[in-house]
Amino acid sequence: MNMKRAFITGISGFVGRHLREELLREGWDVYGFDIRPAGENVFVGDLSDRALLSQVMLDCQPDAVFHLAGIIKSPDPQAYYTSNLFGTLNLLDAVMQMERRPKVVLASSSAVYGLTKSARPITERSPLRPVTEYAVSKVGQETAALRYHYAFGLDVVIARMFNLLGPGQSPDLACSAFARQIALAEISEQDEIVTGNLDAKRDFVDVRDAACAFALLAEKGDAGQAYNVCSGNAVAIQGCLQEMMSQSQKQLSARIDAARVQKNDVPVQVGSFQKLHKAAGWNPRIPLNESLADLLNDWRERVKVELK
């Protein structure tokens, strides 16, 4: 691999931590940018600070930029655009000021596909039908990044991540919220897991497999192209909950809370990773039950810290 210096925005986040580990294993020098301190070679700041981003890029001189920073959930709709769209524009402007421009691997989401009209796996040619503010902000992010490619020749690759799982995930997302509740129930009198909609089917992929995909795309992804990062299988969220409950020795039950049922929830979403496989030889390696087990075991450790 010719590229040796990586720069990760959002390096302290769920994907960022795993990507850092993956790149270090592959022999990269890894630098990062985050709103909070995250160890050695990490610059602290916000994507809204254009001057800081420009200076950091010039100081770091990365061969590849992995743009992971952004917002997934917020009560303020404008926050999605401020962070996901305008933050991306600031980053790309900073990259453009460099004499030797790095490759940019942009973290997007399967949310851009929104409501699909077929049960067949989604390909990168499928139309974009976003149904949430978050999804619209990611479509805008992708469109802005592609403009820099077409207008200025910037080497930008888009990774559309489907539903990630694995250790370190935020409890804001369904399976991680279930795992946290199960871990808490195992050390308390609680025996009920509160959920939202369990009927929706999703394509789950392990975050460590996603980190591998990002690293491969930095080397082999074609500029101006989007790639699905997914498993190719649709699994009901209820099945994930039952799998984790089966991994507990405590008898647990589930109760749906109407307040947790999301509006505009897409009933079924499954992707095809054939384009990524053809370009970079990537395949998902970690099975769903292992991802869920690792997520649950991670929460068993995390709740001990929470309760201290």
Residue pairs with C-beta under 8 A, 6 or more apart in sequence:
1 26
1 27
1 219
2 63
3 28
3 63
3 64
3 103
3 218
3 219
4 27
4 28
4 29
4 63
5 28
5 29
5 31
5 60
5 61
5 62
5 63
5 64
6 23
6 28
6 29
6 30
6 31
6 62
6 63
6 64
6 65
6 66
6 218
7 31
7 32
7 33
7 57
7 60
7 62
7 64
7 65
7 66
7 102
8 16
8 19
8 20
8 23
8 30
8 31
8 32
8 33
8 65
8 66
8 68
9 16
9 32
9 33
9 34
9 47
9 65
9 66
9 67
9 68
9 69
9 91
10 16
10 33
10 34
10 67
10 68
10 69
10 70
11 17
11 19
11 20
11 30
11 32
11 33
11 34
11 38
11 42
11 68
12 32
12 34
12 36
12 38
12 42
13 34
13 68
13 69
14 164
14 166
14 168
14 169
14 170
14 207
15 68
15 107
15 161
15 164
15 207
15 210
15 211
15 214
16 32
16 34
16 38
16 66
16 68
17 168
18 166
18 168
18 207
18 208
18 210
18 211
19 66
19 68
19 211
19 214
19 215
20 30
20 32
21 211
22 208
22 211
22 212
22 214
22 215
23 30
23 215
24 30
26 215
29 41
30 41
31 41
31 42
31 43
31 60
31 62
32 38
32 41
32 42
32 43
33 42
33 43
33 44
33 45
33 53
33 56
33 69
34 42
34 43
34 44
34 69
35 44
35 45
35 46
36 44
37 44
43 52
43 56
43 60
45 52
45 53
45 56
46 52
46 87
47 53
47 69
47 83
47 86
47 87
47 88
47 90
47 91
48 82
48 86
48 87
48 90
49 90
50 90
50 93
50 94
53 90
53 91
53 93
53 94
54 93
54 94
54 97
56 94
57 94
57 95
57 97
57 98
58 97
58 98
61 98
61 100
62 102
63 102
63 103
64 102
64 103
64 104
64 105
64 218
65 91
65 95
65 102
65 103
65 104
65 105
66 105
66 107
66 214
66 218
67 88
67 91
67 104
67 105
67 106
67 107
68 107
69 83
69 87
70 83
70 84
70 87
70 88
70 107
70 141
71 79
71 80
71 83
71 84
71 134
72 134
72 170
72 172
72 173
73 134
73 172
74 80
77 133
80 133
80 134
80 136
80 137
81 133
81 137
81 140
83 137
84 134
84 137
84 138
84 140
84 141
85 137
85 140
85 141
85 144
88 106
88 141
88 144
88 145
89 144
92 104
92 144
92 145
92 148
92 154
92 156
95 101
95 102
95 104
95 148
95 154
96 148
96 152
96 154
101 154
101 155
102 155
103 155
103 156
103 157
103 218
103 221
103 223
104 145
104 154
104 155
104 156
104 157
105 157
105 159
105 214
105 217
105 218
105 221
106 141
106 142
106 145
106 156
106 157
106 158
106 159
107 159
107 161
107 214
108 138
108 141
108 142
108 158
108 159
108 160
108 161
108 226
109 134
109 135
109 138
109 160
109 161
110 122
110 160
110 161
110 162
110 163
110 203
110 228
110 230
110 269
110 271
111 130
111 132
111 134
111 135
111 138
112 128
112 130
112 135
112 138
112 139
112 142
112 160
113 122
113 126
113 127
113 128
113 129
113 130
113 160
113 269
114 128
114 129
114 130
114 131
114 132
114 135
114 266
115 129
115 131
115 266
116 122
116 126
116 129
116 266
116 268
116 269
119 268
119 270
121 232
121 270
121 271
121 272
122 228
122 269
122 270
122 271
122 272
123 228
123 271
123 272
123 274
123 275
124 160
124 225
124 226
124 227
124 228
124 275
128 139
130 136
130 138
130 139
131 264
131 266
132 264
142 158
142 226
145 154
145 156
145 158
146 156
146 158
146 224
148 154
148 156
149 155
149 156
149 223
149 224
150 224
154 223
155 223
156 223
156 224
157 217
157 218
157 221
157 222
157 223
157 224
157 225
157 226
157 227
158 225
158 226
158 227
159 210
159 213
159 214
159 217
159 221
159 226
159 227
159 229
160 226
160 227
160 228
160 229
160 271
161 205
161 210
161 229
161 230
162 202
162 203
162 204
162 205
162 228
162 229
162 230
162 231
162 269
162 271
163 173
163 202
163 203
163 204
163 205
164 204
164 205
164 206
164 207
164 210
165 175
165 176
165 204
165 205
165 206
165 207
165 288
165 291
165 292
165 295
166 206
166 207
166 208
166 286
166 291
166 294
166 295
167 207
167 294
167 295
167 297
167 298
168 207
168 298
169 175
169 176
169 207
169 295
169 298
170 176
171 177
171 180
174 195
174 196
174 237
174 240
175 204
175 237
175 240
175 241
175 244
175 292
175 295
176 295
176 299
178 193
178 195
178 240
178 241
178 244
179 244
179 292
179 295
179 296
179 298
179 299
180 299
180 302
180 303
181 190
181 193
181 194
182 193
182 244
182 245
182 248
182 250
182 252
182 296
182 299
183 296
183 299
183 300
183 302
183 303
184 190
184 303
185 191
185 192
185 193
185 248
185 250
185 252
186 248
186 249
186 250
186 300
187 303
187 304
187 307
191 250
191 251
191 252
191 253
192 252
192 253
192 254
192 255
193 241
193 245
193 252
193 253
193 254
193 255
194 254
194 255
194 256
194 257
194 260
195 237
195 241
195 254
195 255
195 256
195 257
195 260
196 256
196 257
196 260
196 261
196 262
197 237
197 256
197 260
197 261
197 262
197 265
198 236
198 237
198 238
198 241
198 254
198 256
199 236
199 237
199 238
199 267
200 236
200 237
200 265
200 266
200 267
200 268
201 234
201 235
201 236
201 237
201 267
201 268
201 269
201 270
202 234
202 235
202 237
202 269
202 270
203 230
203 231
203 232
203 233
203 234
203 235
203 269
203 270
203 271
204 231
204 233
204 235
204 240
204 288
204 291
205 229
205 230
205 231
205 284
206 284
206 285
206 286
206 290
206 291
208 286
209 229
209 282
209 284
209 285
209 286
210 229
212 282
212 285
213 227
213 229
213 276
213 280
213 282
214 229
216 276
216 280
216 281
216 282
217 227
217 276
217 279
217 280
219 280
220 279
220 280
220 281
221 227
221 279
221 280
222 279
225 275
225 279
227 273
227 275
227 276
227 279
227 280
228 271
228 272
228 273
228 275
228 276
229 273
229 276
229 282
230 270
230 271
230 272
230 273
230 284
231 271
231 273
231 284
231 288
232 270
232 271
232 272
232 273
232 284
233 270
233 288
234 268
234 269
234 270
235 288
240 288
240 292
241 254
243 288
243 289
243 292
244 292
244 293
244 295
244 296
245 252
245 254
247 292
247 293
247 296
248 296
273 282
273 283
273 284
276 282
277 283
